[in-house]
Amino acid sequence: MKIAAIDIGTNAVKSKIFDTSSNLISFSESIRTPTRLGTDVFVDGQLSNTSIKKLITSLKKYQNYFKKNEIEFYEIVATSAFRDTKNSEDARRVVENEIEHPIRVISGLEEAALIALNPKIKKNDPKLYADLGGGSLEFFYYLDGKKKIKSFQLGAVRNMLRKDKPDEWKKLNTWLDKLPSFNSVVGIGGNIRSFLNIHNRDKLLKEEFISLKDELHKLTFSEKISKYNLSEDRADVIDYAMSIYEFVLNRINVEKIKSTKWGVSDSIAVKLYHEIYSNQFQIKN
């Protein structure tokens, strides 16, 4: 049986599809549609009717694809842009009525907690996981076997539009200064994956990262697209994302940065998987 998860993000709508059985869930394919909802939210304070209509169109395309591929079970979540917009409830209700499917708007802390569902993360893992989206930055790590999470209203699109608040940067700076030591930062999200991919690397030392980030910054928008085959909605925002990662790396003493393919969609799918298959088991008295 196939299941899916849809993540309505600040920069794009992303879906991941999985093959499942009673004892296995495995990734099958992914779909991504640029939407840039954050432009409305961070500039005007709320989602426009045009953006809402575009979102509905995108979600209906996903639903049609699911129907053709007999994907009955799927969950839709929305993150930073949806939770920050002034018309969040009204927009959610309009979209839900059009697509006839519920949308769950998750908090920044819930988004951070979802990172823990990555099966590769261990309790003694000396890594700091940083999930950088278009509108928010979530952190996850273990300390003495206990989960620690944090969320900040700092993101790549928000940074590009210069709508990030100085106080939020100060909060991040103070929080980073109090962290324990880690051997690496694991970046989550399309920007860090793209950055490593265009340099054919799976990880970078901090000095290498900063040097390559500075080289990328020197390129024009068109040069980023032609040289690295980046999509337009990635080419215009990737510099701002890497600047945030650079800030994090400079505030904590780590040797390297790498990335993971695991994201919100994976965690949502895993939760859905357990819900579906746990309901198939009954306890006899």
Summary of the structure (lengths in Angstrom):
residues: 285
radius of gyration: 19.1
end to end distance: 29.4
largest distance: 68.8
contacts: 933
relative contact order: 0.16
helix: 47%
strand: 25%
